[in-house]
Amino acid sequence: LVGGGSRCDGHVEIFQCGTWGRVLDDQWDMEEASVVCQQLQCGEAEAAYTLPRAERGTGPVGLCGVWCAGHEGGLSLCNTSLPEAEGVLE
């Protein structure tokens, strides 16, 4: 998590292929937030936010979609969509 007020607050980024990338997801909700909070040992998720596209920052995109049920042990166990699959080139 980056850009938040604590280690358990902020925007989700993932590390893959030697680089950090943003997670862009228009349907990010409490299920995905719960998985991230559990994975980072931050307790229960309190809120889940999706920023408007104009406010999502710049830089590499790690994932364009994440679909969790809420009980997975980490984002890697959720269904995900890579940027190339979504046609996102940044």
N, CA, C and O atoms as a CHARMM CRD file, in Angstrom:
* protein
*
  360
    1    1 LEU  N      0.84800  -1.18200   0.00000 PROA 1      0.00000
    2    1 LEU  CA     0.00000   0.00000   0.00000 PROA 1      0.00000
    3    1 LEU  C      0.88700   1.23600   0.00000 PROA 1      0.00000
    4    1 LEU  O      1.85800   1.31100   0.75300 PROA 1      0.00000
    5    2 VAL  N      0.55800   2.18500  -0.82900 PROA 2      0.00000
    6    2 VAL  CA     1.34700   3.41200  -0.93700 PROA 2      0.00000
    7    2 VAL  C      0.43200   4.63500  -0.85700 PROA 2      0.00000
    8    2 VAL  O     -0.74800   4.56900  -1.20100 PROA 2      0.00000
    9    3 GLY  N      0.99500   5.73900  -0.40000 PROA 3      0.00000
   10    3 GLY  CA     0.28400   7.01000  -0.40800 PROA 3      0.00000
   11    3 GLY  C     -0.74200   7.18600   0.68600 PROA 3      0.00000
   12    3 GLY  O     -1.53500   8.12600   0.62900 PROA 3      0.00000
   13    4 GLY  N     -0.75600   6.31800   1.68000 PROA 4      0.00000
   14    4 GLY  CA    -1.71600   6.44500   2.76600 PROA 4      0.00000
   15    4 GLY  C     -1.07400   7.00000   4.02000 PROA 4      0.00000
   16    4 GLY  O      0.11200   7.33100   4.03200 PROA 4      0.00000
   17    5 GLY  N     -1.85900   7.09800   5.06800 PROA 5      0.00000
   18    5 GLY  CA    -1.37000   7.64800   6.32000 PROA 5      0.00000
   19    5 GLY  C     -0.68400   6.63900   7.22100 PROA 5      0.00000
   20    5 GLY  O     -0.08500   7.01500   8.22800 PROA 5      0.00000
   21    6 SER  N     -0.76700   5.33800   6.86600 PROA 6      0.00000
   22    6 SER  CA    -0.12500   4.28500   7.65300 PROA 6      0.00000
   23    6 SER  C      0.19400   3.11500   6.72500 PROA 6      0.00000
   24    6 SER  O     -0.14700   3.15000   5.54300 PROA 6      0.00000
   25    7 ARG  N      0.84500   2.08100   7.25400 PROA 7      0.00000
   26    7 ARG  CA     1.19200   0.92600   6.42100 PROA 7      0.00000
   27    7 ARG  C     -0.04600   0.13800   5.99100 PROA 7      0.00000
   28    7 ARG  O      0.03500  -0.70000   5.09300 PROA 7      0.00000
   29    8 CYS  N     -1.17800   0.40000   6.62200 PROA 8      0.00000
   30    8 CYS  CA    -2.41500  -0.31000   6.30800 PROA 8      0.00000
   31    8 CYS  C     -3.42500   0.58400   5.59100 PROA 8      0.00000
   32    8 CYS  O     -4.62600   0.31700   5.63100 PROA 8      0.00000
   33    9 ASP  N     -2.95200   1.62600   4.94700 PROA 9      0.00000
   34    9 ASP  CA    -3.82200   2.57500   4.26000 PROA 9      0.00000
   35    9 ASP  C     -3.11700   3.02600   2.98900 PROA 9      0.00000
   36    9 ASP  O     -1.92100   3.31700   3.01500 PROA 9      0.00000
   37   10 GLY  N     -3.83900   3.08700   1.88600 PROA 10     0.00000
   38   10 GLY  CA    -3.24600   3.60700   0.66000 PROA 10     0.00000
   39   10 GLY  C     -3.70700   2.87400  -0.57900 PROA 10     0.00000
   40   10 GLY  O     -4.66000   2.09500  -0.55000 PROA 10     0.00000
   41   11 HSD  N     -3.00900   3.14100  -1.66700 PROA 11     0.00000
   42   11 HSD  CA    -3.31400   2.53700  -2.96000 PROA 11     0.00000
   43   11 HSD  C     -2.55800   1.22600  -3.09000 PROA 11     0.00000
   44   11 HSD  O     -1.41500   1.11300  -2.64600 PROA 11     0.00000
   45   12 VAL  N     -3.19100   0.24700  -3.69200 PROA 12     0.00000
   46   12 VAL  CA    -2.57900  -1.07400  -3.83000 PROA 12     0.00000
   47   12 VAL  C     -1.64000  -1.09900  -5.02800 PROA 12     0.00000
   48   12 VAL  O     -2.00000  -0.68500  -6.13000 PROA 12     0.00000
   49   13 GLU  N     -0.42800  -1.59200  -4.78800 PROA 13     0.00000
   50   13 GLU  CA     0.52600  -1.87100  -5.85500 PROA 13     0.00000
   51   13 GLU  C      1.02500  -3.29600  -5.66700 PROA 13     0.00000
   52   13 GLU  O      1.03000  -3.82000  -4.55300 PROA 13     0.00000
   53   14 ILE  N      1.44700  -3.92500  -6.77200 PROA 14     0.00000
   54   14 ILE  CA     1.99900  -5.27300  -6.69600 PROA 14     0.00000
   55   14 ILE  C      3.39000  -5.28300  -7.30900 PROA 14     0.00000
   56   14 ILE  O      3.71000  -4.45400  -8.16000 PROA 14     0.00000
   57   15 PHE  N      4.20900  -6.22500  -6.87200 PROA 15     0.00000
   58   15 PHE  CA     5.55900  -6.38300  -7.40000 PROA 15     0.00000
   59   15 PHE  C      5.57600  -7.63500  -8.26100 PROA 15     0.00000
   60   15 PHE  O      5.32300  -8.73900  -7.77800 PROA 15     0.00000
   61   16 GLN  N      5.87500  -7.45200  -9.53200 PROA 16     0.00000
   62   16 GLN  CA     5.96700  -8.59700 -10.43900 PROA 16     0.00000
   63   16 GLN  C      6.94700  -8.27000 -11.54800 PROA 16     0.00000
   64   16 GLN  O      7.06300  -7.12100 -11.97600 PROA 16     0.00000
   65   17 CYS  N      7.64000  -9.27600 -11.99800 PROA 17     0.00000
   66   17 CYS  CA     8.62000  -9.12900 -13.08400 PROA 17     0.00000
   67   17 CYS  C      9.63900  -8.03000 -12.77700 PROA 17     0.00000
   68   17 CYS  O     10.08400  -7.33000 -13.68700 PROA 17     0.00000
   69   18 GLY  N     10.01200  -7.87200 -11.50600 PROA 18     0.00000
   70   18 GLY  CA    11.05100  -6.93100 -11.12900 PROA 18     0.00000
   71   18 GLY  C     10.63500  -5.48300 -11.00500 PROA 18     0.00000
   72   18 GLY  O     11.49000  -4.60900 -10.86400 PROA 18     0.00000
   73   19 THR  N      9.33600  -5.20500 -11.05300 PROA 19     0.00000
   74   19 THR  CA     8.89900  -3.81100 -10.94900 PROA 19     0.00000
   75   19 THR  C      7.57600  -3.71500 -10.18400 PROA 19     0.00000
   76   19 THR  O      6.79300  -4.66500 -10.14400 PROA 19     0.00000
   77   20 TRP  N      7.34700  -2.55200  -9.58300 PROA 20     0.00000
   78   20 TRP  CA     6.08400  -2.27800  -8.89900 PROA 20     0.00000
   79   20 TRP  C      5.08500  -1.71900  -9.90100 PROA 20     0.00000
   80   20 TRP  O      5.44700  -0.92500 -10.76900 PROA 20     0.00000
   81   21 GLY  N      3.83000  -2.13300  -9.78100 PROA 21     0.00000
   82   21 GLY  CA     2.78800  -1.63300 -10.66800 PROA 21     0.00000
   83   21 GLY  C      1.49500  -1.37800  -9.91700 PROA 21     0.00000
   84   21 GLY  O      1.17600  -2.05500  -8.93900 PROA 21     0.00000
   85   22 ARG  N      0.76200  -0.39300 -10.39400 PROA 22     0.00000
   86   22 ARG  CA    -0.52700  -0.02700  -9.80000 PROA 22     0.00000
   87   22 ARG  C     -1.57800  -1.08300 -10.10900 PROA 22     0.00000
   88   22 ARG  O     -1.50500  -1.77000 -11.12800 PROA 22     0.00000
   89   23 VAL  N     -2.55000  -1.20200  -9.22400 PROA 23     0.00000
   90   23 VAL  CA    -3.70700  -2.05300  -9.46600 PROA 23     0.00000
   91   23 VAL  C     -4.86300  -1.12800  -9.81900 PROA 23     0.00000
   92   23 VAL  O     -5.32000  -0.34600  -8.98500 PROA 23     0.00000
   93   24 LEU  N     -5.33200  -1.22000 -11.05400 PROA 24     0.00000
   94   24 LEU  CA    -6.46500  -0.41200 -11.51900 PROA 24     0.00000
   95   24 LEU  C     -7.67000  -1.32300 -11.63200 PROA 24     0.00000
   96   24 LEU  O     -7.63600  -2.30800 -12.36900 PROA 24     0.00000
   97   25 ASP  N     -8.72200  -1.01100 -10.92100 PROA 25     0.00000
   98   25 ASP  CA    -9.89300  -1.88400 -10.91100 PROA 25     0.00000
   99   25 ASP  C    -11.14000  -1.04500 -10.67500 PROA 25     0.00000
  100   25 ASP  O    -11.30000  -0.45500  -9.60700 PROA 25     0.00000
  101   26 ASP  N    -12.01400  -0.99100 -11.65800 PROA 26     0.00000
  102   26 ASP  CA   -13.24700  -0.20800 -11.53800 PROA 26     0.00000
  103   26 ASP  C    -14.25600  -0.84600 -10.58600 PROA 26     0.00000
  104   26 ASP  O    -15.17500  -0.17500 -10.11700 PROA 26     0.00000
  105   27 GLN  N    -14.09200  -2.13900 -10.29800 PROA 27     0.00000
  106   27 GLN  CA   -15.02800  -2.83400  -9.41300 PROA 27     0.00000
  107   27 GLN  C    -14.39600  -3.20700  -8.07100 PROA 27     0.00000
  108   27 GLN  O    -14.88800  -4.10900  -7.39300 PROA 27     0.00000
  109   28 TRP  N    -13.31300  -2.52900  -7.67400 PROA 28     0.00000
  110   28 TRP  CA   -12.65600  -2.81300  -6.40000 PROA 28     0.00000
  111   28 TRP  C    -13.66400  -2.60400  -5.27900 PROA 28     0.00000
  112   28 TRP  O    -14.28800  -1.54700  -5.19000 PROA 28     0.00000
  113   29 ASP  N    -13.82600  -3.61500  -4.42000 PROA 29     0.00000
  114   29 ASP  CA   -14.79700  -3.50000  -3.33700 PROA 29     0.00000
  115   29 ASP  C    -14.26000  -4.15500  -2.06600 PROA 29     0.00000
  116   29 ASP  O    -13.06800  -4.44800  -1.97400 PROA 29     0.00000
  117   30 MET  N    -15.12800  -4.38100  -1.09800 PROA 30     0.00000
  118   30 MET  CA   -14.70200  -4.88000   0.20700 PROA 30     0.00000
  119   30 MET  C    -14.08600  -6.27500   0.14400 PROA 30     0.00000
  120   30 MET  O    -13.25000  -6.60700   0.98500 PROA 30     0.00000
  121   31 GLU  N    -14.47200  -7.09600  -0.82100 PROA 31     0.00000
  122   31 GLU  CA   -13.87000  -8.42700  -0.92300 PROA 31     0.00000
  123   31 GLU  C    -12.37800  -8.31600  -1.22300 PROA 31     0.00000
  124   31 GLU  O    -11.56000  -8.95800  -0.56500 PROA 31     0.00000
  125   32 GLU  N    -12.02700  -7.50000  -2.21700 PROA 32     0.00000
  126   32 GLU  CA   -10.61500  -7.31400  -2.55500 PROA 32     0.00000
  127   32 GLU  C     -9.86500  -6.61400  -1.41700 PROA 32     0.00000
  128   32 GLU  O     -8.74800  -7.00100  -1.07400 PROA 32     0.00000
  129   33 ALA  N    -10.48300  -5.58800  -0.83900 PROA 33     0.00000
  130   33 ALA  CA    -9.85600  -4.87600   0.28000 PROA 33     0.00000
  131   33 ALA  C     -9.62000  -5.81800   1.45900 PROA 33     0.00000
  132   33 ALA  O     -8.58500  -5.73000   2.12000 PROA 33     0.00000
  133   34 SER  N    -10.55700  -6.70900   1.72700 PROA 34     0.00000
  134   34 SER  CA   -10.40400  -7.67000   2.82300 PROA 34     0.00000
  135   34 SER  C     -9.21600  -8.58800   2.60100 PROA 34     0.00000
  136   34 SER  O     -8.46600  -8.87800   3.53300 PROA 34     0.00000
  137   35 VAL  N     -9.04400  -9.04600   1.36700 PROA 35     0.00000
  138   35 VAL  CA    -7.92100  -9.93100   1.05200 PROA 35     0.00000
  139   35 VAL  C     -6.59700  -9.19500   1.24900 PROA 35     0.00000
  140   35 VAL  O     -5.66400  -9.74800   1.83100 PROA 35     0.00000
  141   36 VAL  N     -6.50800  -7.95800   0.77300 PROA 36     0.00000
  142   36 VAL  CA    -5.27500  -7.18000   0.94000 PROA 36     0.00000
  143   36 VAL  C     -4.98400  -6.96100   2.42300 PROA 36     0.00000
  144   36 VAL  O     -3.84600  -7.13400   2.85800 PROA 36     0.00000
  145   37 CYS  N     -5.98100  -6.59000   3.19200 PROA 37     0.00000
  146   37 CYS  CA    -5.77200  -6.34400   4.62200 PROA 37     0.00000
  147   37 CYS  C     -5.32900  -7.61400   5.34500 PROA 37     0.00000
  148   37 CYS  O     -4.45300  -7.56200   6.20800 PROA 37     0.00000
  149   38 GLN  N     -5.92600  -8.75100   4.99800 PROA 38     0.00000
  150   38 GLN  CA    -5.50900 -10.01900   5.59900 PROA 38     0.00000
  151   38 GLN  C     -4.07800 -10.35200   5.20600 PROA 38     0.00000
  152   38 GLN  O     -3.27800 -10.75900   6.04800 PROA 38     0.00000
  153   39 GLN  N     -3.75500 -10.17900   3.92600 PROA 39     0.00000
  154   39 GLN  CA    -2.42400 -10.50700   3.42600 PROA 39     0.00000
  155   39 GLN  C     -1.35200  -9.66700   4.11500 PROA 39     0.00000
  156   39 GLN  O     -0.26500 -10.16700   4.40200 PROA 39     0.00000
  157   40 LEU  N     -1.64800  -8.40500   4.38100 PROA 40     0.00000
  158   40 LEU  CA    -0.68200  -7.49200   4.99400 PROA 40     0.00000
  159   40 LEU  C     -0.77600  -7.46800   6.52000 PROA 40     0.00000
  160   40 LEU  O     -0.10900  -6.66900   7.17700 PROA 40     0.00000
  161   41 GLN  N     -1.60700  -8.34800   7.07600 PROA 41     0.00000
  162   41 GLN  CA    -1.80400  -8.43700   8.52300 PROA 41     0.00000
  163   41 GLN  C     -2.23400  -7.09700   9.10800 PROA 41     0.00000
  164   41 GLN  O     -1.67700  -6.61900  10.09700 PROA 41     0.00000
  165   42 CYS  N     -3.23700  -6.50700   8.47100 PROA 42     0.00000
  166   42 CYS  CA    -3.76100  -5.20500   8.89700 PROA 42     0.00000
  167   42 CYS  C     -5.13300  -5.31200   9.55200 PROA 42     0.00000
  168   42 CYS  O     -5.77200  -4.28900   9.79700 PROA 42     0.00000
  169   43 GLY  N     -5.59500  -6.50600   9.83800 PROA 43     0.00000
  170   43 GLY  CA    -6.91100  -6.65300  10.43900 PROA 43     0.00000
  171   43 GLY  C     -8.00900  -6.59200   9.38800 PROA 43     0.00000
  172   43 GLY  O     -7.78200  -6.87600   8.21200 PROA 43     0.00000
  173   44 GLU  N     -9.19100  -6.22100   9.82800 PROA 44     0.00000
  174   44 GLU  CA   -10.35200  -6.15500   8.94100 PROA 44     0.00000
  175   44 GLU  C    -10.32200  -4.88900   8.09100 PROA 44     0.00000
  176   44 GLU  O     -9.92400  -3.82400   8.56200 PROA 44     0.00000
  177   45 ALA  N    -10.74000  -5.01400   6.84600 PROA 45     0.00000
  178   45 ALA  CA   -10.85200  -3.84500   5.96700 PROA 45     0.00000
  179   45 ALA  C    -11.95600  -2.93200   6.49300 PROA 45     0.00000
  180   45 ALA  O    -13.02700  -3.39600   6.88400 PROA 45     0.00000
  181   46 GLU  N    -11.68500  -1.64600   6.49700 PROA 46     0.00000
  182   46 GLU  CA   -12.67400  -0.66900   6.95100 PROA 46     0.00000
  183   46 GLU  C    -13.41100  -0.02100   5.79500 PROA 46     0.00000
  184   46 GLU  O    -14.56000   0.39500   5.94500 PROA 46     0.00000
  185   47 ALA  N    -12.75900   0.06900   4.63600 PROA 47     0.00000
  186   47 ALA  CA   -13.37500   0.72300   3.47800 PROA 47     0.00000
  187   47 ALA  C    -12.63500   0.29800   2.21800 PROA 47     0.00000
  188   47 ALA  O    -11.49300  -0.15800   2.26800 PROA 47     0.00000
  189   48 ALA  N    -13.31200   0.45800   1.09400 PROA 48     0.00000
  190   48 ALA  CA   -12.70800   0.18200  -0.21400 PROA 48     0.00000
  191   48 ALA  C    -13.08500   1.32600  -1.13900 PROA 48     0.00000
  192   48 ALA  O    -14.25800   1.68100  -1.25600 PROA 48     0.00000
  193   49 TYR  N    -12.08400   1.90100  -1.79400 PROA 49     0.00000
  194   49 TYR  CA   -12.31900   3.05500  -2.65700 PROA 49     0.00000
  195   49 TYR  C    -11.81900   2.78100  -4.06500 PROA 49     0.00000
  196   49 TYR  O    -10.82100   2.08500  -4.25700 PROA 49     0.00000
  197   50 THR  N    -12.50900   3.32500  -5.03500 PROA 50     0.00000
  198   50 THR  CA   -12.06300   3.31400  -6.42200 PROA 50     0.00000
  199   50 THR  C    -11.94000   4.76500  -6.85900 PROA 50     0.00000
  200   50 THR  O    -12.92400   5.50500  -6.87600 PROA 50     0.00000
  201   51 LEU  N    -10.72800   5.16400  -7.21100 PROA 51     0.00000
  202   51 LEU  CA   -10.50200   6.53800  -7.65300 PROA 51     0.00000
  203   51 LEU  C    -10.96200   6.72800  -9.09100 PROA 51     0.00000
  204   51 LEU  O    -10.90200   5.79000  -9.88600 PROA 51     0.00000
  205   52 PRO  N    -11.41900   7.92500  -9.43700 PROA 52     0.00000
  206   52 PRO  CA   -11.70200   8.21900 -10.84400 PROA 52     0.00000
  207   52 PRO  C    -10.42700   8.03900 -11.66400 PROA 52     0.00000
  208   52 PRO  O     -9.32900   8.26800 -11.15600 PROA 52     0.00000
  209   53 ARG  N    -10.55900   7.63700 -12.90700 PROA 53     0.00000
  210   53 ARG  CA    -9.39200   7.36700 -13.75600 PROA 53     0.00000
  211   53 ARG  C     -8.39700   8.52600 -13.77300 PROA 53     0.00000
  212   53 ARG  O     -7.18800   8.29500 -13.79000 PROA 53     0.00000
  213   54 ALA  N     -8.87600   9.74900 -13.76900 PROA 54     0.00000
  214   54 ALA  CA    -7.98500  10.91500 -13.82600 PROA 54     0.00000
  215   54 ALA  C     -7.12000  11.04800 -12.57300 PROA 54     0.00000
  216   54 ALA  O     -6.09800  11.73400 -12.60100 PROA 54     0.00000
  217   55 GLU  N     -7.51900  10.39900 -11.47200 PROA 55     0.00000
  218   55 GLU  CA    -6.79000  10.52100 -10.21000 PROA 55     0.00000
  219   55 GLU  C     -5.97000   9.28200  -9.86900 PROA 55     0.00000
  220   55 GLU  O     -5.47400   9.16900  -8.74800 PROA 55     0.00000
  221   56 ARG  N     -5.81800   8.36300 -10.79300 PROA 56     0.00000
  222   56 ARG  CA    -5.15400   7.09200 -10.49400 PROA 56     0.00000
  223   56 ARG  C     -3.64600   7.12500 -10.64100 PROA 56     0.00000
  224   56 ARG  O     -2.99100   6.10300 -10.43900 PROA 56     0.00000
  225   57 GLY  N     -3.08500   8.25600 -10.98300 PROA 57     0.00000
  226   57 GLY  CA    -1.64000   8.37100 -11.06000 PROA 57     0.00000
  227   57 GLY  C     -1.07100   7.86400 -12.36900 PROA 57     0.00000
  228   57 GLY  O     -1.79700   7.51800 -13.30100 PROA 57     0.00000
  229   58 THR  N      0.25200   7.83100 -12.40900 PROA 58     0.00000
  230   58 THR  CA     0.95300   7.38100 -13.60000 PROA 58     0.00000
  231   58 THR  C      1.94800   6.30500 -13.20200 PROA 58     0.00000
  232   58 THR  O      2.17200   6.05100 -12.01900 PROA 58     0.00000
  233   59 GLY  N      2.53000   5.69000 -14.19100 PROA 59     0.00000
  234   59 GLY  CA     3.49600   4.63600 -13.94000 PROA 59     0.00000
  235   59 GLY  C      2.96500   3.30200 -14.39500 PROA 59     0.00000
  236   59 GLY  O      1.84800   3.20300 -14.90300 PROA 59     0.00000
  237   60 PRO  N      3.77400   2.27000 -14.20900 PROA 60     0.00000
  238   60 PRO  CA     3.38100   0.94400 -14.68400 PROA 60     0.00000
  239   60 PRO  C      2.08400   0.45700 -14.04100 PROA 60     0.00000
  240   60 PRO  O      1.79700   0.75200 -12.88100 PROA 60     0.00000
  241   61 VAL  N      1.31800  -0.28900 -14.81300 PROA 61     0.00000
  242   61 VAL  CA     0.09500  -0.91400 -14.32100 PROA 61     0.00000
  243   61 VAL  C      0.38900  -2.39300 -14.11100 PROA 61     0.00000
  244   61 VAL  O      0.80600  -3.08400 -15.04100 PROA 61     0.00000
  245   62 GLY  N      0.17500  -2.88100 -12.89400 PROA 62     0.00000
  246   62 GLY  CA     0.42100  -4.28400 -12.58900 PROA 62     0.00000
  247   62 GLY  C     -0.76200  -5.16700 -12.90600 PROA 62     0.00000
  248   62 GLY  O     -0.60300  -6.24800 -13.47200 PROA 62     0.00000
  249   63 LEU  N     -1.95900  -4.70900 -12.54100 PROA 63     0.00000
  250   63 LEU  CA    -3.18800  -5.45200 -12.80000 PROA 63     0.00000
  251   63 LEU  C     -4.29300  -4.48200 -13.18000 PROA 63     0.00000
  252   63 LEU  O     -4.34800  -3.35800 -12.68100 PROA 63     0.00000
  253   64 CYS  N     -5.17800  -4.93200 -14.07500 PROA 64     0.00000
  254   64 CYS  CA    -6.32200  -4.10200 -14.46800 PROA 64     0.00000
  255   64 CYS  C     -7.62100  -4.58300 -13.85300 PROA 64     0.00000
  256   64 CYS  O     -8.63300  -3.88700 -13.92100 PROA 64     0.00000
  257   65 GLY  N     -7.60600  -5.73600 -13.26900 PROA 65     0.00000
  258   65 GLY  CA    -8.81300  -6.25600 -12.64800 PROA 65     0.00000
  259   65 GLY  C     -8.46000  -7.30400 -11.61500 PROA 65     0.00000
  260   65 GLY  O     -7.55300  -8.11200 -11.81500 PROA 65     0.00000
  261   66 VAL  N     -9.18400  -7.28300 -10.50900 PROA 66     0.00000
  262   66 VAL  CA    -9.00600  -8.27500  -9.45300 PROA 66     0.00000
  263   66 VAL  C    -10.39400  -8.67400  -8.98100 PROA 66     0.00000
  264   66 VAL  O    -11.23400  -7.82100  -8.69700 PROA 66     0.00000
  265   67 TRP  N    -10.62800  -9.97900  -8.89800 PROA 67     0.00000
  266   67 TRP  CA   -11.91800 -10.48300  -8.44700 PROA 67     0.00000
  267   67 TRP  C    -11.67700 -11.49500  -7.34200 PROA 67     0.00000
  268   67 TRP  O    -11.19400 -12.59900  -7.59400 PROA 67     0.00000
  269   68 CYS  N    -12.01800 -11.11300  -6.10900 PROA 68     0.00000
  270   68 CYS  CA   -11.83700 -11.97300  -4.94300 PROA 68     0.00000
  271   68 CYS  C    -13.19900 -12.29000  -4.32900 PROA 68     0.00000
  272   68 CYS  O    -14.16200 -11.54200  -4.49600 PROA 68     0.00000
  273   69 ALA  N    -13.25600 -13.40600  -3.62000 PROA 69     0.00000
  274   69 ALA  CA   -14.45200 -13.75100  -2.85900 PROA 69     0.00000
  275   69 ALA  C    -14.36900 -13.18500  -1.44100 PROA 69     0.00000
  276   69 ALA  O    -15.38100 -13.07800  -0.74900 PROA 69     0.00000
  277   70 GLY  N    -13.15700 -12.82400  -1.01400 PROA 70     0.00000
  278   70 GLY  CA   -12.96100 -12.23400   0.30100 PROA 70     0.00000
  279   70 GLY  C    -12.25300 -13.13900   1.28400 PROA 70     0.00000
  280   70 GLY  O    -11.84300 -12.68100   2.35100 PROA 70     0.00000
  281   71 HSD  N    -12.09800 -14.41400   0.95500 PROA 71     0.00000
  282   71 HSD  CA   -11.47600 -15.37000   1.87700 PROA 71     0.00000
  283   71 HSD  C    -10.09200 -15.83800   1.42500 PROA 71     0.00000
  284   71 HSD  O     -9.43400 -16.59300   2.14100 PROA 71     0.00000
  285   72 GLU  N     -9.64600 -15.40300   0.25400 PROA 72     0.00000
  286   72 GLU  CA    -8.35100 -15.82400  -0.26100 PROA 72     0.00000
  287   72 GLU  C     -7.22300 -15.32200   0.65000 PROA 72     0.00000
  288   72 GLU  O     -7.37700 -14.31600   1.34200 PROA 72     0.00000
  289   73 GLY  N     -6.10000 -16.02900   0.64100 PROA 73     0.00000
  290   73 GLY  CA    -4.96400 -15.66600   1.47400 PROA 73     0.00000
  291   73 GLY  C     -4.08500 -14.58100   0.88400 PROA 73     0.00000
  292   73 GLY  O     -3.14300 -14.13600   1.54000 PROA 73     0.00000
  293   74 GLY  N     -4.36200 -14.14300  -0.32700 PROA 74     0.00000
  294   74 GLY  CA    -3.58900 -13.09600  -0.97800 PROA 74     0.00000
  295   74 GLY  C     -4.14600 -12.79900  -2.35400 PROA 74     0.00000
  296   74 GLY  O     -4.90300 -13.59700  -2.90600 PROA 74     0.00000
  297   75 LEU  N     -3.77600 -11.65200  -2.91200 PROA 75     0.00000
  298   75 LEU  CA    -4.28100 -11.27200  -4.23600 PROA 75     0.00000
  299   75 LEU  C     -3.90300 -12.27800  -5.30900 PROA 75     0.00000
  300   75 LEU  O     -4.63100 -12.44600  -6.28700 PROA 75     0.00000
  301   76 SER  N     -2.76200 -12.95400  -5.13600 PROA 76     0.00000
  302   76 SER  CA    -2.33400 -13.92500  -6.14900 PROA 76     0.00000
  303   76 SER  C     -3.28100 -15.11500  -6.23800 PROA 76     0.00000
  304   76 SER  O     -3.23000 -15.86400  -7.21400 PROA 76     0.00000
  305   77 LEU  N     -4.14100 -15.30600  -5.24600 PROA 77     0.00000
  306   77 LEU  CA    -5.10800 -16.40300  -5.25400 PROA 77     0.00000
  307   77 LEU  C     -6.46800 -15.97000  -5.80000 PROA 77     0.00000
  308   77 LEU  O     -7.37600 -16.79200  -5.92700 PROA 77     0.00000
  309   78 CYS  N     -6.60800 -14.69800  -6.12100 PROA 78     0.00000
  310   78 CYS  CA    -7.84200 -14.17400  -6.72100 PROA 78     0.00000
  311   78 CYS  C     -7.72900 -14.24300  -8.24400 PROA 78     0.00000
  312   78 CYS  O     -6.63200 -14.40300  -8.77800 PROA 78     0.00000
  313   79 ASN  N     -8.83600 -14.12700  -8.92900 PROA 79     0.00000
  314   79 ASN  CA    -8.80100 -14.01100 -10.38700 PROA 79     0.00000
  315   79 ASN  C     -8.31700 -12.60900 -10.72900 PROA 79     0.00000
  316   79 ASN  O     -8.76700 -11.62500 -10.14200 PROA 79     0.00000
  317   80 THR  N     -7.39800 -12.52800 -11.67900 PROA 80     0.00000
  318   80 THR  CA    -6.83200 -11.23300 -12.04400 PROA 80     0.00000
  319   80 THR  C     -6.76000 -11.07300 -13.55200 PROA 80     0.00000
  320   80 THR  O     -6.83000 -12.04900 -14.30000 PROA 80     0.00000
  321   81 SER  N     -6.62000  -9.84400 -13.98100 PROA 81     0.00000
  322   81 SER  CA    -6.47800  -9.51100 -15.39200 PROA 81     0.00000
  323   81 SER  C     -5.24600  -8.63400 -15.55800 PROA 81     0.00000
  324   81 SER  O     -5.11300  -7.60800 -14.89200 PROA 81     0.00000
  325   82 LEU  N     -4.35300  -9.03900 -16.44300 PROA 82     0.00000
  326   82 LEU  CA    -3.13900  -8.27000 -16.70800 PROA 82     0.00000
  327   82 LEU  C     -3.43400  -7.10300 -17.63700 PROA 82     0.00000
  328   82 LEU  O     -4.41300  -7.14600 -18.38200 PROA 82     0.00000
  329   83 PRO  N     -2.60300  -6.05100 -17.61100 PROA 83     0.00000
  330   83 PRO  CA    -2.85100  -4.87400 -18.45100 PROA 83     0.00000
  331   83 PRO  C     -2.97900  -5.20300 -19.93100 PROA 83     0.00000
  332   83 PRO  O     -3.85900  -4.65500 -20.59500 PROA 83     0.00000
  333   84 GLU  N     -2.14000  -6.07200 -20.47000 PROA 84     0.00000
  334   84 GLU  CA    -2.19700  -6.38800 -21.89700 PROA 84     0.00000
  335   84 GLU  C     -3.53800  -7.00200 -22.28100 PROA 84     0.00000
  336   84 GLU  O     -4.03700  -6.78000 -23.38500 PROA 84     0.00000
  337   85 ALA  N     -4.11400  -7.77000 -21.37100 PROA 85     0.00000
  338   85 ALA  CA    -5.40200  -8.40000 -21.64400 PROA 85     0.00000
  339   85 ALA  C     -6.52500  -7.37600 -21.71200 PROA 85     0.00000
  340   85 ALA  O     -7.56100  -7.62600 -22.32800 PROA 85     0.00000
  341   86 GLU  N     -6.32300  -6.23000 -21.08400 PROA 86     0.00000
  342   86 GLU  CA    -7.33500  -5.17800 -21.05800 PROA 86     0.00000
  343   86 GLU  C     -7.04900  -4.08700 -22.08100 PROA 86     0.00000
  344   86 GLU  O     -7.83500  -3.15100 -22.22600 PROA 86     0.00000
  345   87 GLY  N     -5.93900  -4.19800 -22.78600 PROA 87     0.00000
  346   87 GLY  CA    -5.59700  -3.17600 -23.76300 PROA 87     0.00000
  347   87 GLY  C     -5.03700  -1.91200 -23.14700 PROA 87     0.00000
  348   87 GLY  O     -5.06600  -0.85600 -23.78000 PROA 87     0.00000
  349   88 VAL  N     -4.52500  -1.99100 -21.92200 PROA 88     0.00000
  350   88 VAL  CA    -3.97200  -0.82000 -21.25000 PROA 88     0.00000
  351   88 VAL  C     -2.48400  -0.77100 -21.51200 PROA 88     0.00000
  352   88 VAL  O     -1.75800  -1.70400 -21.16800 PROA 88     0.00000
  353   89 LEU  N     -2.03000   0.28900 -22.10700 PROA 89     0.00000
  354   89 LEU  CA    -0.60900   0.48300 -22.35400 PROA 89     0.00000
  355   89 LEU  C     -0.20500   1.81600 -21.76400 PROA 89     0.00000
  356   89 LEU  O     -0.53900   2.86200 -22.32000 PROA 89     0.00000
  357   90 GLU  N      0.50900   1.80200 -20.64900 PROA 90     0.00000
  358   90 GLU  CA     0.93500   3.04200 -20.00700 PROA 90     0.00000
  359   90 GLU  C      2.41400   2.99800 -19.78600 PROA 90     0.00000
  360   90 GLU  O      2.98700   3.94800 -19.25400 PROA 90     0.00000
